[in-house]
């Protein structure tokens, strides 16, 4: 009798344990399943703007891609898409050993979704996609969340738990493109925790997130240090830290001394003085603008800082006018640069529509922008 009771009790205890073990085994197996890759999205690209003539001094070439979640299924897929756009540029005679190629802000940030579950790419919203990223690696997420600073939210933890392969993929994609086509590439930007270069390798740290840009030379090696965004916009400030204006500098490129400002940094007058002191000759701005139709919407003012005495009040300009008059288009002369370019991305990343029209800026001249299009666009400025 006693033995039967013991066996019965053991069976009762074993059942929950068996169920728990099965659930853990299922979760482990599910997190290991990788996606079946979809077809590449639209690879079409057109030369929307070609200013000047080839005088042997090089050129600024902006690539405004149209990006979608499927483009980030793997680093290889992103590489193939951007490779197609550079091949189009080469066929049009726009690439040479002094070419500087500029990609948009945050083009590397979405590598957070690389090699994820199929549910991530088919999600309707960015929030839903983020939840699937968390579900795919729950223990890594909890570890990153517990190690995050109090001011950071769950977004920071998601980026931190993917930081190692994001940095590796970012360098692999843009370094390889630079070496394959023999051009200098300003690789937009990527969100990483306290990144640094160690023996030529981009490595994330353990501190807060920064929005950083890295430039690659013609051999695919990093040119200079990762440059941090100095003035994150309000939505970024919840989980990223600002850089320092004193860290703004120039890089020596085959086409001249090159300055890089990230997005809203170009709307801040204080960003231009350090570049002038460093004798910048060229200035490029990888940029990002969210919201369908935002380019023609009313400008809401400087995000996260007070306007100066001569700064228009919110609602007095459209976004287009603000970028043309208050950002690089109106301030390039203060940097000492003789030519510049701002490059946006287009497309739809889950429910996040992106807008903006890339443009060329020359001191004392009205900016020359590209038109709206359903395909990727190239804009070129011969120096």
C-alpha positions in Angstrom: 0.0 0.0 0.0 2.8 2.4 1.0 4.7 1.6 -2.2 1.5 2.3 -4.4 1.1 5.7 -2.7 4.8 6.6 -3.3 4.5 5.6 -6.9 1.3 7.6 -7.3 2.9 10.7 -5.7 6.0 10.4 -7.9 3.8 10.2 -11.0 2.0 13.4 -9.9 5.3 15.1 -9.4 6.7 13.8 -12.7 3.9 15.1 -14.9 4.5 18.8 -14.2 8.2 18.3 -14.5 7.7 16.5 -17.8 5.5 19.3 -19.1 8.0 21.9 -18.0 10.9 20.0 -19.6 8.9 19.7 -22.8 8.1 23.4 -22.9 11.7 24.3 -22.4 12.8 21.8 -25.1 10.2 23.3 -27.5 11.3 26.8 -26.7 14.9 25.9 -27.3 14.1 24.3 -30.6 11.9 27.1 -31.7 14.6 29.8 -31.0 17.0 27.8 -33.1 14.9 27.8 -36.3 16.1 30.3 -38.8 13.9 32.0 -41.5 13.6 30.8 -45.0 14.7 33.8 -47.0 12.3 35.6 -49.2 13.0 37.1 -52.6 15.0 40.3 -52.7 12.9 43.4 -52.7 13.0 45.9 -55.5 16.6 46.4 -56.7 15.8 49.1 -59.2 17.7 52.4 -59.0 17.8 55.5 -61.1 20.1 58.5 -61.4 17.8 61.3 -60.2 20.4 64.1 -60.1 23.8 64.5 -61.7 25.4 67.9 -61.2 28.6 69.1 -62.8 31.2 67.3 -64.9 34.0 64.9 -64.2 37.1 67.0 -63.7 39.2 64.3 -62.1 38.6 65.6 -58.5 36.2 62.9 -57.5 32.5 63.1 -56.6 29.9 62.8 -53.8 27.5 60.0 -54.6 24.4 59.7 -52.4 22.4 56.5 -52.5 18.8 56.9 -51.3 17.6 53.3 -51.0 14.1 52.0 -50.5 14.2 49.7 -47.5 11.8 47.1 -46.2 12.0 44.5 -43.4 12.9 41.6 -45.7 16.1 43.5 -46.7 17.4 42.8 -43.2 16.8 39.1 -43.1 20.6 38.7 -43.2 23.7 40.8 -43.7 24.1 39.1 -47.1 20.7 40.3 -48.3 21.4 43.9 -47.4 24.8 43.6 -49.1 23.2 42.2 -52.3 20.7 45.1 -52.4 23.2 47.8 -51.9 25.6 46.1 -54.3 23.0 46.3 -57.0 22.7 50.1 -56.5 26.5 50.5 -56.7 26.6 48.4 -59.8 24.1 50.8 -61.4 26.2 53.7 -60.4 29.3 52.1 -61.9 27.4 51.4 -65.2 26.5 55.1 -65.3 30.2 56.1 -64.9 29.7 57.5 -61.4 32.4 55.5 -59.6 36.1 56.2 -59.5 39.0 56.0 -57.0 38.0 59.4 -55.5 34.3 58.8 -55.1 32.7 59.2 -51.7 29.5 57.2 -51.4 27.0 58.3 -48.7 24.3 56.1 -47.2 21.5 57.3 -45.0 21.3 57.4 -41.2 20.2 54.2 -39.4 20.9 52.0 -42.4 22.9 49.8 -40.0 20.5 50.0 -37.1 17.9 47.6 -38.6 20.6 44.9 -38.7 19.1 44.2 -35.3 16.6 42.1 -37.2 19.2 40.0 -39.1 18.8 36.2 -38.8 15.6 36.5 -36.8 12.5 34.4 -36.9 10.1 34.7 -39.9 7.6 36.3 -37.6 9.8 39.4 -37.3 9.7 40.2 -41.0 5.9 39.4 -41.3 5.0 41.5 -38.3 2.6 44.4 -39.0 4.2 46.9 -36.6 7.7 47.6 -35.3 6.5 46.9 -31.8 5.2 43.5 -32.8 8.5 42.8 -34.5 10.4 43.8 -31.4 8.3 41.4 -29.3 9.2 38.6 -31.6 12.9 39.5 -31.3 12.6 39.3 -27.6 10.7 36.0 -27.7 13.4 34.5 -29.9 16.1 35.1 -27.3 14.3 35.6 -23.9 17.2 34.8 -21.7 19.6 37.1 -23.5 17.0 39.8 -23.4 16.6 39.4 -19.6 20.3 39.6 -19.1 20.6 42.7 -21.3 17.6 44.3 -19.5 19.0 43.7 -16.1 22.4 45.1 -17.0 20.9 48.3 -18.6 21.0 51.6 -16.9 17.8 52.8 -15.1 17.1 55.5 -17.7 17.1 53.1 -20.6 13.9 51.3 -21.7 13.4 47.9 -23.3 14.6 49.1 -26.7 18.1 49.5 -25.4 18.1 46.0 -24.1 17.0 44.6 -27.5 19.9 46.4 -29.3 22.4 45.4 -26.6 21.6 41.8 -26.8 22.2 41.9 -30.6 25.2 44.3 -30.5 28.0 41.9 -31.2 26.7 40.6 -34.5 25.2 44.0 -35.5 28.7 45.5 -35.3 30.2 42.6 -37.1 27.6 42.6 -39.9 27.7 46.4 -40.3 31.5 46.4 -40.8 31.3 43.3 -43.1 28.6 44.8 -45.3 30.0 48.3 -45.8 33.7 47.4 -45.6 33.2 44.8 -48.3 31.2 47.2 -50.5 34.0 49.8 -50.2 36.7 47.3 -51.2 34.7 45.7 -54.0 34.0 49.0 -55.7 37.2 50.8 -54.7 35.3 53.8 -53.2 35.2 55.6 -49.8 31.9 54.8 -48.1 30.2 56.9 -45.3 28.1 54.0 -43.9 25.1 55.9 -42.6 24.8 55.0 -38.9 24.0 52.2 -36.5 23.0 52.0 -32.8 25.6 50.4 -30.6 26.6 50.5 -27.0 29.8 52.6 -26.5 31.5 51.3 -29.7 35.2 51.5 -30.3 37.8 50.4 -32.8 40.3 47.8 -31.7 42.9 46.7 -34.3 40.6 47.9 -37.0 37.6 46.0 -35.8 34.4 47.8 -34.7 33.5 46.4 -31.2 30.5 47.2 -29.0 31.1 48.0 -25.3 28.9 47.6 -22.3 27.8 51.2 -21.7 24.9 53.2 -23.1 23.7 53.2 -26.7 25.0 55.8 -29.2 24.0 56.5 -32.7 27.3 56.3 -34.6 28.6 56.6 -38.1 31.7 54.9 -39.5 33.5 55.6 -42.8 35.4 53.0 -44.8 38.3 53.6 -47.1 38.8 52.1 -50.6 40.4 49.0 -49.1 37.4 48.4 -46.8 39.2 49.6 -43.6 37.7 52.0 -41.1 38.7 55.6 -41.8 38.9 57.4 -38.5 36.9 56.6 -35.3 33.1 55.9 -34.9 31.5 59.4 -34.8 28.7 59.8 -32.3 25.5 61.7 -32.9 25.7 64.9 -30.8 22.1 65.9 -30.7 19.8 62.9 -30.6 16.1 63.7 -31.3 13.5 63.4 -28.5 12.5 59.8 -29.5 16.2 58.7 -29.3 17.0 60.4 -26.0 15.0 57.7 -24.1 17.5 55.1 -24.9 20.6 56.7 -26.5 23.3 59.1 -25.2 24.5 62.2 -27.0 28.1 62.6 -28.1 30.2 65.7 -27.7 30.5 68.6 -30.2 34.3 68.6 -29.4 34.5 65.1 -30.9 33.4 66.4 -34.4 36.3 66.3 -36.8 37.2 65.6 -40.4 38.6 62.6 -42.2 41.2 62.7 -45.0 39.6 61.2 -48.0 40.9 60.9 -51.6 38.6 63.8 -52.6 39.5 66.1 -49.7 39.0 66.7 -46.0 35.6 65.2 -45.2 33.2 66.1 -42.3 30.2 64.0 -41.3 27.1 65.1 -39.4 24.4 62.8 -38.4 20.8 63.9 -39.1 19.6 66.6 -36.7 23.2 67.5 -35.9 23.1 69.5 -39.2 20.3 71.6 -37.7 22.5 72.8 -34.9 24.7 75.9 -35.6 27.2 74.7 -33.0 28.0 71.6 -35.2 29.7 73.6 -37.9 32.5 75.5 -36.0 34.6 72.4 -35.2 34.5 71.4 -38.8 35.6 74.9 -39.9 38.5 74.7 -37.4 39.5 71.4 -38.8 39.5 72.8 -42.4 36.7 70.7 -43.8 36.4 70.8 -47.6 33.4 68.4 -48.0 30.5 67.8 -45.7 27.9 65.0 -45.8 24.8 64.3 -43.7 23.3 60.8 -43.4 19.7 61.6 -42.3 16.5 59.9 -41.3 13.0 61.3 -41.3 10.0 59.2 -40.1 6.4 59.6 -41.1 4.6 59.4 -44.5 4.3 62.8 -46.0 6.5 64.4 -43.4 8.7 66.2 -45.9 5.8 68.6 -46.7 4.5 68.7 -43.1 5.1 71.7 -40.8 8.4 71.6 -39.0 8.0 71.1 -35.3 11.2 72.9 -34.3 14.5 71.8 -32.9 14.0 68.6 -31.0 15.5 68.6 -27.5 17.0 72.1 -27.6 15.8 75.7 -27.4 15.7 77.8 -30.6 18.1 80.7 -31.0 16.9 84.4 -31.4 16.8 84.1 -35.2 15.4 80.6 -35.3 11.9 80.3 -36.8 9.2 79.1 -34.5 7.6 75.7 -34.9 5.0 75.7 -37.7 6.6 78.6 -39.6 8.4 76.3 -42.1 7.8 72.9 -43.7 10.3 70.1 -43.0 11.7 70.6 -46.5 12.2 74.3 -45.9 13.8 73.6 -42.5 16.3 71.1 -44.0 17.1 73.4 -46.9 17.4 76.7 -44.9 18.4 75.7 -41.4 20.4 72.6 -41.9 23.2 71.8 -44.4 21.5 73.8 -47.2 21.7 77.0 -45.3 24.8 76.4 -43.0 27.3 74.7 -45.2 29.3 77.9 -45.6 29.9 78.0 -41.8 31.8 74.7 -42.0 34.3 76.0 -44.6 33.2 73.2 -47.0 32.9 73.8 -50.7 30.3 71.1 -51.3 27.9 68.9 -49.3 25.1 66.4 -49.5 22.3 65.2 -47.2 21.0 61.7 -47.9 17.7 60.2 -46.6 16.3 56.7 -46.9 12.8 55.8 -48.1 10.6 52.8 -47.8 8.5 51.2 -45.1 10.0 49.4 -42.1 7.0 47.6 -40.6 4.6 50.5 -39.7 7.4 53.0 -39.8 7.2 55.0 -43.0 10.3 57.0 -43.9 10.4 60.3 -45.9 12.8 63.0 -46.9 14.3 64.1 -50.3 18.1 63.9 -50.5 19.8 67.1 -51.7 23.0 68.7 -52.8 24.2 71.8 -51.0 26.7 74.4 -52.3 27.6 77.6 -50.4 25.5 80.5 -51.4 23.2 78.4 -53.7 19.7 77.0 -53.4 19.9 73.3 -52.5 19.2 70.9 -55.4 16.9 68.1 -54.3 15.6 64.9 -56.0 12.0 64.1 -56.8 9.8 61.5 -55.2 10.1 58.0 -56.7 9.1 54.4 -56.1 12.6 53.2 -56.7 16.0 53.9 -55.1 17.6 57.1 -56.3 21.2 58.2 -56.9 22.3 61.8 -56.7 25.8 62.8 -57.8 27.9 65.9 -57.4 31.1 66.2 -59.4 33.7 68.1 -57.5 
